[in-house]
Amino acid sequence: MNRVAVTGISAMCGAGNNLEEVWSNLIAGKSGISTLENVDENMWPIRIAGQVKNFEISEDLLEAKEQSRYDRFIHFGLHCTDEALKQSGLLEEKFDPLRIGAILGTGLGGFPFMESTTQTYWNRGPRRVSPFFIPSFIPNMATGKISMKYNFKGVNYTVSSACASAAHALGAGATEIMLGRHDAMVVGGSEAVLTGLPFAGFNNMKALSKRNDDPTKASRPFDKDRDGFVMGEGAGILILENLEKAKARGAKILAEVVGFGATADAYHITAPHPEGEGTIPCMQQALDMAGVKKEEIDYINAHGTSTPVGDVAETKAIKSVFGDHAKNIDVSSTKSMTGHLLGAAGGLESVVCVKSLVDGVLAPTINLENQDENCDLNYVPNEAKKRDIQFALNNSFGFGGTNSTTLFKKYEA
């Protein structure tokens, strides 16, 4: 099979609107979680999130007349794809449009547009529904607009598998290159659902942190005082290429994708299996595919959502897979600073893995002040850690019991 190189990355979230801002804030341990503005306390019992601020998409990517026609998650996807493509240098070369594709993940798609248009329908009648309503919010429109913008005519679709969406998309895109069907792929995810209904739904299932008065301390994975996850929004995009072809064109290779796993818990609609019966084989699949021994893994960017059940279950699964070596692995949850980007989480956190491999710095788990005795691994507490790593693993798990693990390797020429 063909080797898969990462040649471009980009991210945006509450911690910043581009890769440089996001990464500098994460390694500084700076939270991107804040209080939502201009919301009715009676309608919004939870008013904190990792919200993207001061962002307007460039008219080079979406003309002014088009911008209001497309949901925010599409704006995020286009913005980050453009930054990642520029870093990769791919557009500077002559390419076969049929050999470049795009597969992104999103959990809920254009939910804000759906919510606002539903209100228009009921309050003002069906004639007031915009003819752009359907294309404005359907989940595959981010990949559709990417293909139109850059003339990429290869495979083009969207994965929606809850909070594993972007990670599944990455695995699917890497497979296209490994099998020789494509030379390059845009992968990752985008999500923007900081609107009333998702907050109400997650809050009523007791999933969200209630720390309205202390937003930067609200997301606290593996801490004894954690009380739920914090919503986030943003995107994480990676450009994958056939490694040999990337080398031939002189591309700077950031890392390699060497393995991935995908399993199901077959247990519960929202809760993870408490003993990790789905997540254990998921991580093992990624190791087996890469032919990597468990003792070679240096770093895990954990799913780590700051939920009472989930953090313990993931800790147990890591210990089961890695045995005594688990104590030598640095594990961190950057959701402590970004919040949970739902379907885009695996994209953002894969970007974090790549940056960790390139820079030799591990972003911390902040707010880890009273570590849960049932979470007894090394979680890079509160401060970034310098460590030259060879392998970084990312976990992304979702409602419905869906799991995905991606394994990245440091590139050595």
C-alpha positions in Angstrom: 0.0 0.0 0.0 1.0 3.6 -0.6 2.4 5.6 2.4 0.3 8.6 3.4 1.9 11.9 4.2 0.4 14.9 5.9 1.6 18.1 4.0 -0.8 20.7 5.3 -2.8 21.4 8.5 -5.1 24.1 9.8 -7.4 24.6 12.8 -9.8 27.1 14.3 -11.8 27.0 17.5 -12.4 29.1 20.6 -8.6 29.2 21.1 -7.9 31.0 17.8 -9.0 31.5 14.2 -5.9 30.0 12.5 -3.3 27.3 13.1 -0.7 29.7 14.7 -3.2 31.2 17.1 -4.7 27.9 18.1 -1.3 26.1 18.7 0.3 29.0 20.6 -2.7 29.2 22.9 -2.9 25.5 23.5 0.8 25.1 24.4 0.4 28.1 26.6 -2.4 26.3 28.5 -4.8 29.1 27.6 -8.5 28.3 27.6 -10.7 29.3 24.7 -13.9 28.8 26.6 -15.9 31.8 27.5 -19.4 33.1 28.3 -21.8 33.3 25.4 -23.0 36.8 24.7 -26.6 38.0 24.2 -28.4 34.9 25.2 -31.6 34.7 27.3 -30.8 33.1 30.7 -34.3 31.6 30.8 -33.8 29.8 27.4 -30.1 29.0 27.9 -29.5 27.4 31.3 -25.9 26.7 30.1 -24.1 29.8 28.7 -20.5 28.8 28.2 -18.7 27.4 25.1 -15.6 27.3 23.1 -16.9 29.9 20.6 -15.1 31.2 17.5 -15.0 35.0 17.7 -14.2 37.9 15.4 -14.3 35.7 12.3 -15.5 36.7 8.9 -14.8 34.5 5.9 -12.7 36.0 3.1 -14.6 37.1 0.0 -12.0 35.1 -1.9 -13.6 32.0 -0.5 -17.2 33.0 -0.5 -18.5 36.1 -2.3 -20.3 38.6 -0.1 -23.7 37.7 -1.6 -23.1 34.0 -0.9 -22.0 34.3 2.7 -25.4 34.5 4.3 -26.6 31.6 2.2 -24.3 29.0 3.9 -24.2 27.9 7.5 -21.2 28.7 9.7 -19.8 25.2 9.6 -19.3 25.6 5.8 -17.5 28.9 6.4 -15.2 27.1 8.9 -14.5 24.2 6.5 -13.6 26.5 3.6 -11.4 28.8 5.7 -9.3 26.0 7.2 -9.1 24.1 3.9 -7.6 27.2 2.3 -5.0 27.6 5.0 -4.0 23.9 4.9 -3.8 23.9 1.1 -1.5 27.0 1.2 0.8 25.3 3.7 0.9 22.1 1.6 1.8 24.0 -1.7 -0.4 21.5 -3.5 -2.2 24.2 -5.6 1.2 25.5 -6.9 1.6 22.3 -8.8 -0.3 21.0 -11.9 -2.7 18.3 -10.7 -5.3 15.9 -12.1 -8.6 17.1 -10.7 -9.9 13.5 -10.6 -7.0 12.5 -8.3 -7.8 14.9 -5.5 -10.9 14.4 -3.3 -12.4 15.7 0.0 -14.0 13.8 2.8 -15.0 15.8 5.9 -16.9 14.9 9.0 -19.7 16.8 10.8 -21.9 15.7 13.6 -25.0 17.9 13.1 -24.3 19.9 9.9 -26.1 23.2 9.5 -28.2 23.0 12.7 -28.4 26.8 13.2 -29.8 27.3 9.7 -32.3 24.5 10.3 -33.4 26.0 13.7 -33.8 29.5 12.4 -35.6 28.4 9.3 -38.0 26.3 11.3 -38.9 29.4 13.3 -39.5 31.3 10.0 -41.7 28.5 8.7 -43.9 28.4 11.8 -44.1 32.2 12.4 -44.2 33.5 8.8 -45.4 30.6 6.7 -43.8 28.3 4.1 -43.6 31.0 1.4 -41.0 32.8 3.6 -38.6 29.8 3.6 -35.5 30.6 1.5 -34.9 28.7 -1.7 -31.3 28.4 -0.4 -32.5 26.6 2.8 -31.6 23.0 1.8 -28.1 23.7 0.3 -27.4 26.1 3.2 -27.3 23.4 5.8 -27.0 19.8 4.4 -23.9 18.1 5.9 -22.1 17.5 2.6 -22.1 21.1 1.4 -18.7 21.9 3.0 -17.0 19.3 0.9 -19.2 20.3 -2.1 -18.0 24.0 -1.8 -14.4 22.9 -1.4 -14.6 20.9 -4.6 -16.1 23.8 -6.5 -13.6 26.3 -5.2 -10.5 24.2 -6.1 -11.8 22.1 -8.9 -11.2 18.9 -7.0 -13.2 16.2 -8.9 -12.3 13.1 -7.0 -14.3 11.4 -4.3 -16.4 13.9 -2.4 -18.7 13.1 0.6 -19.3 13.8 4.3 -19.2 11.4 7.2 -21.6 11.9 10.1 -20.9 9.6 13.0 -21.4 11.8 16.0 -18.1 12.8 17.7 -16.1 10.4 15.7 -17.0 12.0 12.3 -13.8 13.8 11.5 -11.6 10.9 12.6 -13.6 8.5 10.4 -13.3 10.9 7.5 -9.6 11.0 8.0 -9.4 7.2 7.9 -11.5 7.1 4.8 -9.4 9.7 3.1 -6.1 7.9 4.0 -7.6 4.7 2.6 -8.2 6.3 -0.8 -4.5 7.2 -1.0 -3.2 3.8 0.4 -5.2 2.0 -2.3 -3.9 4.2 -5.0 -7.3 5.7 -6.0 -6.3 9.3 -5.2 -3.0 11.2 -4.9 -4.3 13.8 -2.4 -7.2 14.2 0.0 -8.7 17.0 2.0 -9.8 15.5 5.3 -10.9 16.5 8.8 -14.1 18.1 10.1 -16.1 21.2 10.7 -18.8 21.9 13.3 -20.8 25.0 14.4 -23.9 24.2 16.5 -23.7 26.7 19.3 -27.5 27.3 19.2 -30.5 26.7 21.4 -31.7 23.2 20.6 -28.4 21.4 20.9 -27.6 23.1 24.2 -31.1 22.2 25.5 -30.8 18.6 24.3 -27.3 18.0 25.8 -28.2 19.8 29.0 -31.4 17.8 29.5 -29.4 14.6 29.3 -27.1 15.9 32.0 -24.1 15.9 29.7 -22.9 19.5 30.0 -20.8 21.3 32.6 -22.9 23.7 34.7 -20.0 26.1 35.6 -21.5 29.2 34.0 -19.7 31.4 36.5 -16.2 30.0 35.8 -16.0 29.1 32.0 -12.3 28.7 31.7 -12.4 26.1 34.6 -15.4 24.3 33.3 -13.8 21.7 31.1 -11.6 19.6 33.4 -10.9 16.1 31.9 -9.7 13.5 34.4 -10.3 15.8 37.3 -12.3 14.6 40.3 -14.5 17.7 40.2 -15.5 17.4 36.5 -19.2 17.7 35.8 -19.7 17.3 32.1 -18.3 18.6 28.8 -18.3 22.1 27.3 -19.6 22.7 23.8 -17.2 24.0 21.2 -17.1 25.0 17.5 -14.5 25.2 14.8 -12.7 23.0 12.3 -9.5 20.9 11.8 -8.4 20.2 8.3 -5.4 18.0 7.0 -4.1 17.6 3.5 -3.0 14.0 2.9 -0.9 13.0 0.0 0.8 9.9 -1.5 4.1 10.2 0.2 6.3 9.4 -2.8 4.5 11.9 -5.0 4.7 14.5 -2.3 8.4 13.9 -2.1 8.8 14.1 -5.8 7.2 17.6 -5.9 9.4 18.8 -3.0 6.6 19.1 -0.5 7.4 19.5 3.2 6.1 16.4 4.9 4.9 17.1 8.4 4.0 13.5 9.5 2.6 10.2 8.3 -0.7 8.5 8.8 0.2 4.9 9.5 -2.8 3.3 11.1 -6.4 3.7 12.1 -9.1 1.7 13.8 -12.9 1.8 13.8 -15.2 -0.3 16.1 -18.6 -0.1 17.9 -19.3 -0.6 21.6 -22.7 -2.2 20.8 -23.6 -1.1 24.3 -25.6 2.1 24.8 -26.9 5.1 22.7 -24.9 7.7 24.6 -22.7 6.1 27.3 -19.4 4.4 26.5 -18.8 0.8 27.5 -17.4 1.1 31.1 -14.7 -1.4 30.4 -13.8 -0.2 27.0 -14.9 -3.2 25.1 -15.2 -1.2 21.9 -12.4 1.2 22.4 -9.7 -1.4 23.3 -9.9 -3.2 19.9 -10.1 0.2 18.1 -6.8 1.3 19.4 -5.3 -2.2 18.8 -6.5 -2.1 15.2 -4.5 1.1 14.6 -1.4 -0.4 16.1 -1.8 -3.6 14.1 -2.3 -1.8 10.9 0.8 0.2 11.4 2.9 -2.8 12.6 3.8 -0.7 15.6 4.5 -2.2 19.1 2.6 -0.7 22.0 5.9 0.2 23.6 6.6 2.6 20.8 3.6 4.9 21.5 4.7 8.1 23.2 1.6 10.3 23.2 -2.2 10.0 23.1 -4.5 12.9 22.5 -7.4 11.5 24.4 -11.1 11.8 23.6 -11.2 13.1 27.2 -14.5 15.0 27.2 -14.6 15.8 31.0 -17.6 13.5 31.7 -17.6 11.4 34.8 -18.1 8.1 33.0 -16.2 8.7 29.8 -12.8 9.7 31.2 -12.6 6.7 33.5 -13.7 4.3 30.6 -11.0 5.7 28.3 -8.4 5.5 31.0 -9.2 1.8 31.6 -9.1 1.1 27.8 -5.7 2.7 27.5 -4.3 0.7 30.4 -5.8 -2.5 28.9 -4.2 -1.9 25.5 -0.8 -0.7 26.7 -0.3 -2.6 30.0 2.7 -1.5 32.0 3.8 0.8 29.2 0.7 3.0 29.8 2.5 4.8 32.6 5.2 5.9 30.1 2.7 7.5 27.7 1.8 11.1 28.0 -2.0 11.5 27.6 -3.7 14.9 27.3 -7.1 16.2 26.5 -7.0 19.5 24.6 -10.8 19.7 25.1 -9.9 21.2 28.4 -9.1 24.4 26.4 -11.2 24.1 23.2 -14.3 22.5 24.5 -15.8 19.6 22.5 -16.1 20.3 18.8 -18.4 17.2 18.4 -18.1 16.0 14.8 -15.0 18.2 14.2 -13.1 17.1 17.3 -11.1 14.4 15.6 -9.9 16.8 12.9 -8.8 19.5 15.4 -7.1 16.9 17.6 -5.4 15.2 14.7 -3.9 18.6 13.9 -2.7 18.7 17.5 -1.0 15.3 17.1 0.8 16.4 14.0 2.0 19.6 15.6 3.2 17.6 18.6 5.3 15.4 16.3 6.7 18.4 14.4 7.5 20.7 17.3 8.3 18.1 20.1 5.8 19.8 22.5 2.8 18.3 24.1 -0.2 20.5 24.9 -1.5 20.1 28.4 -4.7 19.0 30.1 -5.6 22.2 32.0 -7.7 22.4 35.1 -6.3 19.1 36.4 -6.2 20.2 40.0 -7.6 17.2 41.8 -6.9 14.1 39.8 -9.5 11.4 39.9 -8.0 8.3 41.5 -9.6 6.2 38.8 -7.8 8.3 36.2 -4.3 7.3 37.1 -2.2 8.0 33.9 0.2 10.9 33.0 -2.2 13.6 31.7 0.4 16.4 31.1 -1.2 18.5 33.8 -1.6 22.2 33.4 1.6 22.9 31.5 2.9 21.9 28.1 5.7 19.4 28.1 8.7 19.2 25.8 9.2 15.7 24.5 10.5 14.4 21.2 7.9 11.8 20.1 7.8 9.3 17.3 4.2 8.2 17.4 1.0 10.1 18.4 -2.4 8.5 18.7 -5.8 10.2 18.6 -9.0 8.8 20.0 -12.5 10.0 19.0 -15.6 8.3 20.3 -19.2 9.1 19.6 -22.9 8.6 20.6 -24.2 5.3 19.2 -21.1 3.6 20.5 -18.9 4.5 17.5 -15.2 4.7 17.9 -12.2 5.8 15.8 -8.5 5.8 16.5 -5.8 7.4 14.2 -2.1 6.8 14.5 0.5 9.3 13.3 4.2 8.9 12.9 7.0 11.4 12.9 8.4 11.8 9.4 12.0 11.1 8.8 13.4 11.6 5.4 
